[in-house]
């Protein structure tokens, strides 16, 4: 880890200039020199080593400005040429005992030389270097290369960019002093953009938090005083850390407060009147778009957090939030405290008991009822939703160590549907059960996992007795797999997984699934359908035998299987 200044020396006839700046200790200084490198070394401090990029050849900067000697120059007062001894930058740095290293650049006249320059400059940098860039005399493709190297080296070598300087020779003030501009702000904008993008896409705010802190610290180092407006922005960092921590660790009891706090802090930033920080406003507006909906209503806020987690691909967090929010709905609708763990356990048991009553016809365990008004909330829609979310939540929490563990992509697909179903069951405006969903409507769909076409009699029976309106056959590729189960494989999981995924995408609770085929495959599919709340059935038949005596005296026996009814497995 070192402190390095990367600079480039051109071949122009540089006029002696007064460069003004504020050094690292806050002292205003003026350095008169023909070479900006001398002034920047004074600005950064002599503990930094200068790396000077030179070009070769008779007209290159090594010959014209690095080495000392008699040189033909133009007298700026008379505009006449004359020969004088001119100290090169090397001699000046030696006399001032400034540490330096020179390196030779290619002309950059073709793509190969451009890439060579990239490698040359990149290889000057070591892990965790503190880097200052002087772009005053960078030429041709170097400015673009430098910006690429900065971003590349920040990632590969974890360097930090502490300054990007430009000596503005043509911007002298009335006293003839040329300023040295620090362009680090534009690098900071790039850092903030990357940090904000990382948060928006993954919910990870660590990079953004560090850049916000650095921007505020840099601003305060410039003004060299306390600033309440800048200090107040530090609370954005704390709000970001709390909010992201609350999402990642599923702090349902705190997430509403954290979301509102972050929203308020981002609102406050909009009225900050600090020019050096204003460019970051639109970047933080993108963060605001992720939290604007927080209102302080815990049920609504957690539901929107589920959607946020879904956007950020924080699937496990989303499953926990959405299932616990069903319990929150029951608690809030019945004036029951949210944070009583024992009460929440009892409510969960009550929901599952009601589910078993709906699905299996099991007795409803009345002793679990905490308050009578809870019972009217436990509609079939609500209990089925809770059960299905819970099955996948358990699969996630137990790392898939269970029978029929789901594939990774299933969780995201089902989560989208669970969010939609939550909003169909609970009115998010009134926070009450939607009337259209309080009476459960049985499925009118039959999924067909078998190798034949339904007979007219089977179709009629399904419509009249099971209220089926839609019949869904396997797609051709899956139909081929189901109709030709190989007899020589030990395990059918890899064969049946695609069919299970297809069922997941098209089914809803209480759909009928006609399963007939190879015995082992039937067993696994029936078991799976029951697990996800579907109704597996098969067709019962009556066998009729016909005997016909042929003319040659032989007896021909024909077996006819006639559909009788559908029966649950």
N, C-alpha and C positions, 0 to 999 in steps of 0.2 A: 504494500500500500504506500503510494507516494503522492506528492503534490506536483502536478505537471502542467506546464503551459505549452500548448501546441500552437505554433505560429508558422507563418509562411512569408518568405522574403522575396519580393519582386525584383525586377531589374531596372526599375525607373530611377530617375535622378531626383531623389527625395529631398525636398527643401526642409531646412531646419525649422521646426514648429514647436510652439508651446502647447503641450497637452495638459489639460486640467482634469482632475478627478478627486474622488474621496477614497482614501485607502481603506484597508481592512480594519483599521483602528478608528475610523471616523474622522481622520485628519484630511483637510483639503490640501491638495498639493498641485504644483505645476512643475512639469519636467520639460526642459527644452532639448529637443533631440531631432535628428533626421530620421530616426528609426523608432517606430511605434513600439517595438519589442522592449526597448529600454524603459519606456514609460509604463508599459503593462507589467513588467517585472517589479517596478516600484509599487504599482497598484496592488498586486497580489502578495508581494513579500518575497524576500530573498531566499526563503526556505523552499520556494518552488523552483524546480528545474525547468529551464527553457529548452524546448525541442524545436529547432528551426529547420523548416523545409526549404531546400534550395534546388535550383535547376542548374544543369550543367551546360557546357558549351561556351563559346566565345561571348555570346550575348546573354548567357544565363546569369542568375543572381549570385552564384558563387563567385563568378569573376567580377561582376559589376558592383556588388554591394556588400559581399561577405568579406572578401580579402581587401586589405589596405594597399595603397599605391598611388602613383601619379595618374591622374585621370583628367580627361578633357570634360569640362563642365560648362554650363551656361551661367554667366553672371546675371542673376535676376534683376539687378539694378540697371545694367547697361545692355542686357540682352546679347552680350558678346561671348564667344567661346574663349576659354582659357584653360591652361593646364595647371592643376594644383595637386598637392598631396592631400588625399582624402582617407581618413581612418574608416576602415570597414567595420561592420557590426561586430565581427569577431574580436577585433582589437578593443572596441568599446566595452564589450562584455568582460574581456580579460582584465581590463583596467579597473572595472567596477566590481570585479570578483563575483560576477553573477554566474551561477552554474548553468551550463548549457551542453547540449549535444546537437550536432547537425545531422541531417539525413537528406539523401538526394531523392528528388521526385522525378518521375518520367514526364515527358511533355504532355501526355494525355491526348495525343494526336489520333489515337484509335482505341477501340474497345479494350484490347489487350492491355494497353498502357493505363487505361482508366482503372481496370481491375488491379493492376500492379500497385497503383497509388492507394487503392482501398486497402490492400494487404499491408503495404508499408506503414501507413498511419495506424491501422488497427493493431499491428504487432508492437507498436510503441507503448501500448497500454497494458498494464498489469491488473490483476484482480484487486478490486476495491480502490483503485486510484481515485484521487480527487483531481478533477480535470478542469482546466480553464482553456478556452479556445479563443484565439485571435484570428478574426476573419478579414482584417483590414486589407491585406494584400493577397487574399486567396484568389485564384484565377481559374478560368475555363470551367471545368466540371467540378472543381474542388468544393464549392459551397454545398452542392447536392451530395457529394461524397461524404463530406463532413457530417451532415445531418443524418445520413444513413449510418455512418460509423457510430455516431452518438447513440442512436436507438439500439443498434446491434450490440454495442459494447455494454450498454446498461443491462441488457439481458444476459449476455454471455459472461461478462467479466464483473458485473455488479459495480461498475464505476458510477461516480456521481459527478454531474456537471455543475460546477460552482459558478461559472461565469462564461458568457459568450460576448466578446468585446469587439467593438468597431471604432477605430480612431477617425473621427469625422473632420478631416482636414478642411473641407469646404464649409464647415458650420461654425467658423470662429465668431466669438462675441466681439464687442466693441473694443476689448483690450487685446484682441488678437489671439485669444486662447481657444484652442480647438477642444471640444469635449470628447471624452471616450464613453460611448454609449454601451450600456450593458443590455444585451438582447436576450438575456436568460429567460425573460418572460415568455418568449415564443416557444422555447423548449419546455417551459412549465405548462403551457397550454397543451402541448402534445402529451405530457405526462398525465395531466388531469383528464384529458380525453381518454387515454388508455385506462386509467383508474376508474373513470365513470363507466366506460364500456364494460369493464370487468364486473362492476357491481350490477349493472343493468342486466347482464347476461347470466351471471352466476350468483349474485347476492354477496359476493366477497368484496368488502369495502376496505380491506387493509391497505391496499395500494393507494386508494383515493385519500384515505385518512392521513397517510404519511405525506402526501403531496400538499394537502390543505395546510397541514402544520408547517411544512417547509415554506410555502408561499407567505404565510403570515409572519414567520420568523424572518424571512428575507426582507419583507416590507418594514418590519420594525427595526432591522439593522440599518436600513436606509435612512429612516427618519430619526433614528438614535434617540427615541423617547418613548414613553408609555403612550398608548393610544387605546382608549376604551372601546372604540368602534372595532378596531382590529382584534382586541382581546375578546370581544363578545363573539367573534367568529369561531373562536376555539371551541365553543359549545357545539358547533356543528359536528366537530370530530367526536365529541362524547355522545351526542345524539345518534350519530351513525353507528358507532361501536355498540351502543345499547340496543339499537333496533336490529342490527344484523345478528348480534348475539342472541336476541330474543327469538328471531326467526330460526336460526340454526339449531338452537336448543329447545325450541317449541315452548317458549314461556307464554302460554295462552293467557295466564292471569295478568301479564304485564304488557303484552304486545300492543294493546290498544293505546296505553299510555306512551309507550316508546314511539309508536307511529305518529301520534299527535305531536309529541315533542319534536321529532325530526321535521315534521311538516312546518311547525311554527318557526324553527330555527332557519329553515330554508326560506321561509317568508321574510324573516328579518334580513336576510342577506340582500334581498331586493332593494332595500332602502339604504344600504351602506354606500356612503359617498366617498369611496377610495378608488381613485383612477387605476392604481396598479392592480386592483383585484376585480375590477369590473369585467374584464374579458372572461372571467370564469363564471359569470352569472348564467349564461346560456347553458353551460355544461351542467351546472347545478339544477337548472330548470328541468333537465332530463331526469335527474334524481327525484325532483318534486313530482314528476308525472307518475312515479311509482308509489307515492305515499299520499297523494292529494285526497284520497277517499277516506282517510281515517277521520272519524267523527267523535270518538269517545263512546260509541255504542258497541259494547264488546261483541255481541252476536254478529252484527254487520261487519265489524272490523276483522274478526277472525275469519269470517267467510271470505272477505276480500283478500286476507292473508293467504288463504288456501289458493285462491286464483294467482296471487303473486308467486307463491311457491311453485305452482304449476308452470308459470312462465319461466321461472328460474331453474326449472328441472330439479327442484328440491322435493322429490317425490315422497320420501319417507316422512318428512315434516308435514307435507300436505295431508297425508293419510291420518296422521295423529290429530292435526288441527280439525279436520272435517268430522271425524267420528266424535271427538270430544265436544264439538259444537252442537251435535245433536243432543247430548246430555245437557249442554248449556241452555238450549232451547226449552227443554222440559223443566229445568230448574227455574228459569226466568218466567216461564208461563205459569208456574205454580208457586211463585214467591219463595223458592227454596234457595238458601245460600249456595253460591257456586263453588266455594273452596272447601267444603266438607267432604273429605275423601271417602268416608264411610257411606255418606248419602249417595255419592256418585257411583260407588260400587253397587249399592242396592238398586239404583235406577238402571244401571247396566244389566243387572240380573233380571229386573222386571221386563226390560225390553226383550231379552233373549227368551224369557218364559213366554211372553206374548207371541214371539216369533214361532216358537215350538208349537204353540196352540194353533196358530194359523196354518203352519206348514205341515206339521205331523199329527195334528189333532190331539196333542198332549194336553193334560189338564193344566189350566192356567193357575199358577201358584199365587193365590191371592195374598198370602202372608207377606209377600214381598212389597205389596202396595204401601207406600209411605203416606200418600194422600190420595183420596178418591178422585180428585180432579186430574191426576196424572193419567188415569186409565183412558180417558177420552182422547188423549193425545197420541196414544199408541196405535195408530192406524197401521194397516197392513203395509202401506207404502213406506212409512217411517221405519217400522221394525225390519222390513226386508232390506232397506237401504243400510241401516245400522249393521245388520248381520253381514252383508256382502262386503262393506268397507272393512269390517273387523277381520274377516277371513284374510284379505290381502294385507291388512296392517300386521297381522300375526305372521304371515309369510315373510314380510320385510323384517320385522323385529327378531325373528328366529333364524334369519340368514338363509331361508330356504330349506332348512333341515326338517322336512316334513314330506309326507306323501303328496304327489301331484304338485310339487313346487312350481310356481309360475315362471315363465320366461321374463327377462328384464323388460321387454317392450310392452308387456301386458299391463303393468302397473300404470304407465302413463296413459294408455288408451282407455283403461277403465276409469281413471281419475277424471278425465274429461266428461265421461258419462255421469259419474257420481255428482260432479258439480252441477250439471244440468238437472239431475233428479232432485238434488237438495233444493234447488230453486223452484221446482215443480211442486214439491211437498210443502215448503215453507215460503210464505209471501215475505220477501225481504223488505218491503215497504211498511207493512203493518206488523211484521214479526208474529204472524199467526199462521195456523194451518190453512192452506188453500182449500176452499170448500169443494172444489172439483176433485180433490184428491183424498178427501176424508173417507169416501166410500171406495173401496178397492175394486178395480175393474179387472176381471180375469183376462188372461191372455187369449188372443184369438189366432195364434200362430202355431204351426207344427213344423219342426225341423226334422228332416228325413235323413237318418243315418242308416241306410240299408241299400241293397243292391238291385232293387226292382222299382217298377213304377206302381203307384197305388192303383188298386182296382176301383171301379166305379162304386162298388159296395163299400169299400173302405173310406172313400171320399165322403160318401153320403153319411156313413156312421160318424165320422169325425165332425162333420158340420152339424148334425142333429144332436149328438150327445156330448160333444166336447166344445161346441160353439167355435169351431175352427173356421176362419175365413181366408187364411193364407197358408200355403204349403211351400216350404223352401227346401229344394233339393241341394245336395252337395255339388259344388263346381266340378267340372269334368276331371281336373287333375286330382282332386281329393276323392272323387268317386272311384277313379281307377285304383287309388291306394287302398280304399276300403274294400273294394270288390276282389282284391288280389293280395290279401294278407299272406306273406310268405310263411310256410310251415316250419322253416328251418332256423329262424332267428330265436335267440334266447329272450330278448326283451322288445316289447312293442312300443316303448315310450317315444323313440325317435320317429316312428311311423305315425303315431297318433297325435303328436304335439301340434302338427299343422292343422289337423281337424279341430283340436281343442281351441286353437287360436281363432279359427274361423267362427266357431260357436260363440266365443267371447265377443267377437265384433258384431254379431247380428242378433244376439239373444237379449232378452230381458227376463226378470224374475217371473216364474210361473209358466214360461213357455213349455209346451209339450215337445218332447224329443222322441221320435220313433227310432229305436235302436235294435237292429237285427243284423246278424252276420256271423263272423267267426267267434267262437265262444269266449276266448280270452280277450279279444278286442271288445266284445259286448260288455264283459265284466268291468273292464277299465273305464269305458265310456259311461256306463250307467253310474258307476261310483263317482266319476267326475261331475256328471250332470246334477246328481243329488247335492254334491258339495257346493255348487254355485247357485243352488236354488231353482233348478229346472225340474221338470216332471218327466222322467224317462218312462216310456211305455213300450209295449210290444203288442202284436196282433195275435189274438187267439183264433184257432181254426178248428173246424170240424172236418174230419177225414171221411170221405165217401169212397167206397170201393165198388168198382163195376167189373163184372166178369163177362167176357164175350167168347163164345165158342166159335172158332173160325171154321171154314169149310174143310180145312185139312185135319180137323179134329183137335188142333192145339187150342189151349185156353189163354186168352189175352186178358191180363188184369191191369186196370187203370186206377190210380189213386188220385182223387180230386180233393184239394184242400180248400175249404170254403171259409171265408172270414166270418167270425162270429162277433167279436168285440175287441176294443182296445183295453189293456189291463196295465196298471202301474207296476213297475218293478218293486 
